[in-house]
Amino acid sequence: LWLTEFACAESGTLSSPRLSMSGQMAFMKEAIPLLEADADVEKYAWFSYFEDQWLYSDVAGDAGLVNSDGTLSELGKLYETFLPGGGV
């Protein structure tokens, strides 16, 4: 299984607390170890986007990995720490 473009992007009662950068970081800390532990998941990729990047009102949140100047965001720095095999 290849999982592409996953992140918290939908507003609502369940997802709203995870839309901020810190909420995305908490989600990433939970999700990636689960993906790494699942033998059926071969590859995965984070869906990187920033709060002010969308024209559509149904997409919200701050899940960007790279800042506009090319440096890693705090979330990008976290994503970089994950090692193959489930280590952080």
DSSP file (Angstrom, degrees, kcal/mol; ACC not computed):
  #  RESIDUE AA STRUCTURE BP1 BP2  ACC     N-H-->O    O-->H-N    N-H-->O    O-->H-N    TCO  KAPPA ALPHA  PHI   PSI    X-CA   Y-CA   Z-CA
    1    1 A L              0   0    0      0, 0.0    41,-2.7     0, 0.0    42,-1.4   0.000 360.0 360.0 360.0 132.8    0.0    0.0    0.0
    2    2 A W  E     -a   43   0A   0     40,-0.2     2,-0.6    39,-0.2    42,-0.2  -0.973 360.0-161.2-111.6 120.1    1.2    3.5   -0.9
    3    3 A L  E     -a   44   0A   0     40,-2.6    42,-1.5    -2,-0.5     2,-0.4  -0.900  13.1-172.4-103.2 117.6   -0.4    6.2    1.1
    4    4 A T  E     +     0   0A   0     -2,-0.6    42,-0.1    40,-0.2    43,-0.1  -0.855  54.0   5.9-113.6 147.6   -0.1    9.6   -0.4
    5    5 A E  E    S+     0   0A   0     -2,-0.4     2,-0.4    40,-0.2    41,-0.2   0.934  72.9 164.9  55.6  62.3   -1.0   13.1    0.8
    6    6 A F  E     +a   46   0A   0     39,-1.8    41,-1.9    -3,-0.2     2,-0.3  -0.919  13.6 115.2-110.6 140.3   -2.1   12.5    4.4
    7    7 A A  S    S-     0   0    0     -2,-0.4     2,-0.7    39,-0.2    12,-0.1  -0.918  71.0 -77.7-176.5 173.2   -2.4   15.2    7.0
    8    8 A C        +     0   0    0     -2,-0.3    54,-0.1    10,-0.2    16,-0.1  -0.822  63.6 142.0 -88.7 117.4   -5.2   16.8    9.0
    9    9 A A        +     0   0    0     -2,-0.7    51,-2.0    52,-0.1     2,-0.5   0.494  36.9  90.0-134.0  -9.7   -7.1   19.1    6.7
   10   10 A E        -     0   0    0     49,-0.2    49,-0.1     5,-0.0     5,-0.1  -0.813  64.1-138.8-102.2 127.8  -10.7   19.0    7.4
   11   11 A S        +     0   0    0     -2,-0.5     2,-0.3    47,-0.5     3,-0.1  -0.403  50.9 100.9 -76.3 161.3  -12.4   21.3    9.9
   12   12 A G  S  > S-     0   0    0      1,-0.1     4,-2.5    -2,-0.1    -2,-0.0  -0.818  84.6 -61.0 145.0 175.5  -15.0   19.9   12.3
   13   13 A T  T  4 S+     0   0    0     -2,-0.3    -1,-0.1     1,-0.2    -2,-0.0   0.884 129.9  38.2 -58.2 -44.2  -15.4   18.6   15.8
   14   14 A L  T  4 S+     0   0    0      1,-0.1    -1,-0.2    -3,-0.1     4,-0.1   0.877 124.9  34.9 -77.7 -38.2  -12.8   15.8   15.6
   15   15 A S  T >4 S+     0   0    0      1,-0.2     3,-2.2     2,-0.1     4,-0.4   0.726  91.1  87.5 -93.1 -23.2  -10.2   17.4   13.4
   16   16 A S  G >< S+     0   0    0     -4,-2.5     3,-1.5     1,-0.3     4,-0.4   0.841  86.6  53.9 -50.3 -44.1  -10.2   21.1   14.5
   17   17 A P  G 3  S+     0   0    0      0, 0.0    -1,-0.3     0, 0.0     3,-0.3   0.720 108.8  52.2 -64.8 -16.9   -7.7   20.6   17.4
   18   18 A R  G <  S+     0   0    0     -3,-2.2   -10,-0.2     1,-0.2    -2,-0.2   0.392  85.2  85.3 -99.0   3.1   -5.3   19.1   14.9
   19   19 A L  S <  S+     0   0    0     -3,-1.5    43,-3.1    -4,-0.4    -1,-0.2   0.796  72.9  81.5 -78.5 -27.8   -5.3   21.8   12.3
   20   20 A S  S  > S-     0   0    0     -4,-0.4     4,-2.6    -3,-0.3     5,-0.2  -0.206  97.2-103.1 -70.1 167.7   -2.6   24.0   13.9
   21   21 A M  H  > S+     0   0    0      1,-0.2     4,-2.2     2,-0.2     5,-0.1   0.913 124.7  48.7 -58.7 -43.4    1.1   23.3   13.5
   22   22 A S  H  > S+     0   0    0      1,-0.2     4,-2.0     2,-0.2    -1,-0.2   0.881 111.3  50.0 -66.6 -36.7    1.2   21.8   17.0
   23   23 A G  H  > S+     0   0    0      2,-0.2     4,-2.3     1,-0.2    -2,-0.2   0.891 109.8  50.5 -66.2 -39.6   -1.8   19.7   16.3
   24   24 A Q  H  X S+     0   0    0     -4,-2.6     4,-2.9    38,-0.2    -2,-0.2   0.891 109.2  52.5 -63.2 -39.4   -0.3   18.4   13.1
   25   25 A M  H  X S+     0   0    0     -4,-2.2     4,-2.3     2,-0.2    -2,-0.2   0.910 109.0  48.8 -63.7 -42.0    2.9   17.6   15.0
   26   26 A A  H  X S+     0   0    0     -4,-2.0     4,-1.2     2,-0.2    -2,-0.2   0.922 112.9  47.9 -62.9 -43.6    0.9   15.6   17.5
   27   27 A F  H >X S+     0   0    0     -4,-2.3     4,-3.2     1,-0.2     3,-0.5   0.926 110.7  51.1 -61.9 -45.2   -1.0   13.7   14.7
   28   28 A M  H 3X S+     0   0    0     -4,-2.9     4,-2.1     1,-0.2    -1,-0.2   0.895 106.0  55.1 -60.5 -40.6    2.3   13.0   12.9
   29   29 A K  H 3< S+     0   0    0     -4,-2.3    -1,-0.2     1,-0.2    -2,-0.2   0.797 116.5  38.4 -63.3 -28.2    3.8   11.6   16.1
   30   30 A E  H <X S+     0   0    0     -4,-1.2     4,-1.0    -3,-0.5    -2,-0.2   0.877 118.7  45.5 -85.4 -43.5    0.9    9.2   16.3
   31   31 A A  H  X S+     0   0    0     -4,-3.2     4,-2.4     1,-0.2     5,-0.2   0.909 104.8  55.4 -74.4 -45.0    0.4    8.3   12.7
   32   32 A I  H  X S+     0   0    0     -4,-2.1     4,-2.9     1,-0.2     5,-0.2   0.910 105.8  50.8 -63.8 -44.1    3.9    7.6   11.4
   33   33 A P  H  > S+     0   0    0      0, 0.0     4,-1.7     0, 0.0    -1,-0.2   0.892 111.4  50.6 -59.0 -35.6    4.8    4.9   13.9
   34   34 A L  H  X S+     0   0    0     -4,-1.0     4,-0.9     2,-0.2    -2,-0.2   0.916 111.9  46.6 -65.6 -42.2    1.6    3.2   13.0
   35   35 A L  H >< S+     0   0    0     -4,-2.4     3,-0.6     1,-0.2     6,-0.3   0.914 112.2  50.4 -64.9 -42.6    2.4    3.4    9.3
   36   36 A E  H 3< S+     0   0    0     -4,-2.9    -1,-0.2     1,-0.2    -2,-0.2   0.837 110.0  51.0 -63.9 -32.9    5.9    2.1   10.0
   37   37 A A  H 3< S+     0   0    0     -4,-1.7     2,-0.7    -5,-0.2    -1,-0.2   0.661  90.3  90.2 -80.1 -16.3    4.6   -0.8   12.0
   38   38 A D    X<  -     0   0    0     -4,-0.9     3,-1.6    -3,-0.6    -1,-0.0  -0.730  62.8-158.4 -88.4 113.9    2.1   -1.9    9.4
   39   39 A A  T 3  S+     0   0    0     -2,-0.7    -1,-0.2     1,-0.3    -4,-0.0   0.727  90.5  62.5 -63.1 -22.0    3.7   -4.4    7.0
   40   40 A D  T 3  S+     0   0    0      1,-0.0     2,-0.7    -3,-0.0    -1,-0.3   0.662  86.0  83.8 -78.7 -15.6    1.1   -3.6    4.3
   41   41 A V    <   +     0   0    0     -3,-1.6   -39,-0.2    -6,-0.3     3,-0.1  -0.799  48.5 169.0 -92.4 113.1    2.3    0.0    4.1
   42   42 A E        +     0   0    0    -41,-2.7     2,-0.3    -2,-0.7   -40,-0.2   0.860  65.4   1.9 -89.5 -41.1    5.2    0.2    1.7
   43   43 A K  E     -a    2   0A   0    -42,-1.4   -40,-2.6     2,-0.0    -1,-0.3  -0.976  58.9-178.1-145.7 155.7    5.4    4.0    1.3
   44   44 A Y  E     -a    3   0A   0     -2,-0.3     2,-0.4   -42,-0.2   -40,-0.2  -0.982   7.3-159.9-151.0 157.7    3.7    7.2    2.6
   45   45 A A  E     -     0   0A   0    -42,-1.5   -39,-1.8    -2,-0.3   -40,-0.2  -0.996  20.8-122.7-143.9 135.3    4.0   10.9    2.0
   46   46 A W  E     -a    6   0A   0     -2,-0.4     2,-1.0   -41,-0.2   -41,-0.2  -0.496  23.5-126.2 -73.2 142.6    2.9   13.9    4.1
   47   47 A F        -     0   0    0    -41,-1.9     2,-0.5    -2,-0.2   -39,-0.1  -0.817  30.0-156.6 -91.8 102.0    0.5   16.4    2.4
   48   48 A S        +     0   0    0     -2,-1.0     2,-0.3    16,-0.1    16,-0.3  -0.701  29.9 139.1 -88.8 120.4    2.4   19.6    2.9
   49   49 A Y        -     0   0    0     -2,-0.5    14,-1.8     5,-0.0    15,-0.4  -0.984  38.7-131.4-154.6 156.3    0.2   22.8    2.9
   50   50 A F    >   -     0   0    0     -2,-0.3     3,-2.0    13,-0.2     4,-0.3  -0.791  28.3-110.6-113.0 157.5    0.0   26.1    4.8
   51   51 A E  T 3  S+     0   0    0     -2,-0.3     3,-0.5     1,-0.3    11,-0.1   0.830 116.5  41.6 -54.3 -40.4   -3.0   27.8    6.3
   52   52 A D  T 3  S+     0   0    0      1,-0.2    -1,-0.3     8,-0.1    10,-0.1   0.186  93.8  87.6 -95.7  17.9   -3.0   30.7    3.8
   53   53 A Q  S <  S+     0   0    0     -3,-2.0     2,-0.3     2,-0.0    -1,-0.2   0.620  71.0  81.5 -92.4 -14.5   -2.3   28.6    0.7
   54   54 A W        -     0   0    0     -3,-0.5    -5,-0.0    -4,-0.3     0, 0.0  -0.716  50.2-164.8-106.6 144.0   -5.8   27.5   -0.3
   55   55 A L  S    S+     0   0    0     -2,-0.3     2,-0.4     2,-0.0    -1,-0.1   0.648  75.6  85.8 -86.5 -20.4   -8.5   29.2   -2.3
   56   56 A Y    >   -     0   0    0      1,-0.1     3,-1.0     2,-0.0    -2,-0.1  -0.669  70.0-148.7 -88.9 134.5  -11.0   26.6   -1.1
   57   57 A S  T 3  S+     0   0    0     -2,-0.4    -1,-0.1     1,-0.2    -3,-0.0   0.645  91.0  67.4 -77.7 -14.0  -12.7   27.3    2.3
   58   58 A D  T 3  S+     0   0    0    -48,-0.1     2,-0.5     1,-0.0   -47,-0.5   0.498  88.2  75.1 -86.8  -1.6  -13.1   23.6    3.2
   59   59 A V    <   +     0   0    0     -3,-1.0     2,-0.3   -49,-0.1   -49,-0.2  -0.950  62.6 155.7-110.9 122.5   -9.3   23.1    3.5
   60   60 A A        +     0   0    0    -51,-2.0     2,-0.1    -2,-0.5    -8,-0.1  -0.836  18.0  67.4-135.9 172.1   -7.8   24.5    6.7
   61   61 A G        -     0   0    0     -2,-0.3     2,-0.3   -10,-0.1   -41,-0.2  -0.423  69.2 -90.2 109.7 178.9   -4.9   24.0    8.9
   62   62 A D        +     0   0    0    -43,-3.1   -38,-0.2   -12,-0.2   -12,-0.2  -0.781  53.7 142.6-137.4  87.9   -1.1   24.4    8.9
   63   63 A A        +     0   0    0    -14,-1.8   -13,-0.2    -2,-0.3     2,-0.2   0.029  25.0 144.1-117.4  24.0    0.7   21.3    7.7
   64   64 A G        -     0   0    0    -15,-0.4    12,-0.4   -16,-0.3    11,-0.4  -0.444  31.3-170.2 -72.0 135.8    3.5   22.8    5.7
   65   65 A L  S    S+     0   0    0      1,-0.2     8,-2.3    -2,-0.2     2,-0.4   0.732  74.1  42.8 -92.0 -27.8    6.9   21.1    5.8
   66   66 A V  B    S-B   72   0B   0      6,-0.3     6,-0.2    10,-0.1    -1,-0.2  -0.980  78.1-133.3-127.8 129.4    8.9   23.8    4.1
   67   67 A N    >   -     0   0    0      4,-3.4     3,-2.2    -2,-0.4     6,-0.1  -0.250  36.0-100.0 -70.9 165.5    8.7   27.6    4.7
   68   68 A S  T 3  S+     0   0    0      1,-0.3    -1,-0.1     2,-0.1    -2,-0.0   0.729 123.8  57.9 -62.1 -22.3    8.5   30.0    1.8
   69   69 A D  T 3  S-     0   0    0      2,-0.1    -1,-0.3     3,-0.0     3,-0.1   0.398 122.1-105.4 -88.9   4.1   12.2   30.7    2.2
   70   70 A G  S <  S+     0   0    0     -3,-2.2     2,-0.2     1,-0.3    -2,-0.1   0.355  80.7 125.1  92.7  -5.7   13.1   27.0    1.7
   71   71 A T        -     0   0    0      1,-0.1    -4,-3.4    -5,-0.1    -1,-0.3  -0.501  69.5 -96.4 -83.4 157.4   13.9   26.2    5.3
   72   72 A L  B     -B   66   0B   0     -6,-0.2    -6,-0.3    -2,-0.2    -1,-0.1  -0.509  34.2-134.5 -72.1 137.4   12.1   23.5    7.2
   73   73 A S     >  -     0   0    0     -8,-2.3     4,-2.4    -2,-0.2     5,-0.2  -0.263  36.5 -94.4 -74.9 175.5    9.1   24.4    9.3
   74   74 A E  H  > S+     0   0    0      1,-0.2     4,-1.8     2,-0.2     5,-0.1   0.888 131.6  49.6 -60.5 -37.5    8.9   23.0   12.8
   75   75 A L  H  > S+     0   0    0    -11,-0.4     4,-2.7     2,-0.2    -1,-0.2   0.897 108.8  51.9 -67.0 -40.5    6.7   20.2   11.3
   76   76 A G  H  > S+     0   0    0    -12,-0.4     4,-2.0     2,-0.2    -2,-0.2   0.880 107.5  52.5 -62.4 -38.8    9.3   19.6    8.6
   77   77 A K  H  X S+     0   0    0     -4,-2.4     4,-0.7     2,-0.2    -1,-0.2   0.890 110.8  47.9 -64.3 -39.3   12.0   19.3   11.2
   78   78 A L  H >X S+     0   0    0     -4,-1.8     3,-1.2     1,-0.2     4,-0.6   0.940 110.0  51.3 -64.9 -47.0    9.8   16.7   13.0
   79   79 A Y  H >< S+     0   0    0     -4,-2.7     3,-1.0     1,-0.3    -2,-0.2   0.864 105.1  58.0 -58.4 -36.5    9.1   14.8    9.8
   80   80 A E  H 3< S+     0   0    0     -4,-2.0    -1,-0.3     1,-0.2    -2,-0.2   0.751  97.5  62.5 -65.3 -24.7   12.9   14.7    9.1
   81   81 A T  H << S+     0   0    0     -3,-1.2     2,-0.3    -4,-0.7    -1,-0.2   0.685  77.9 102.0 -78.1 -17.1   13.5   12.9   12.5
   82   82 A F    <<  -     0   0    0     -3,-1.0     6,-0.2    -4,-0.6     3,-0.0  -0.509  59.2-157.9 -73.9 132.0   11.5    9.8   11.6
   83   83 A L    >   -     0   0    0      4,-3.0     3,-1.3    -2,-0.3     4,-0.5  -0.772  28.9 -90.0-107.2 151.4   13.8    7.0   10.6
   84   84 A P  T 3  S+     0   0    0      0, 0.0     3,-0.3     0, 0.0    -1,-0.1  -0.322 112.3  38.4 -55.5 139.1   12.8    3.9    8.5
   85   85 A G  T 3  S-     0   0    0      1,-0.2    -3,-0.0   -49,-0.0   -49,-0.0   0.487 130.8 -70.4  95.4   4.0   11.6    1.1   10.7
   86   86 A G  S <  S+     0   0    0     -3,-1.3     2,-0.2     1,-0.3    -1,-0.2   0.466  88.1 136.5  97.9   1.1    9.6    3.3   13.1
   87   87 A G              0   0    0     -4,-0.5    -4,-3.0    -3,-0.3    -1,-0.3  -0.505 360.0 360.0 -81.1 152.6   12.3    5.1   15.1
   88   88 A V              0   0    0     -6,-0.2    -1,-0.1    -2,-0.2    -2,-0.0   0.314 360.0 360.0-117.2 360.0   12.1    8.7   15.9
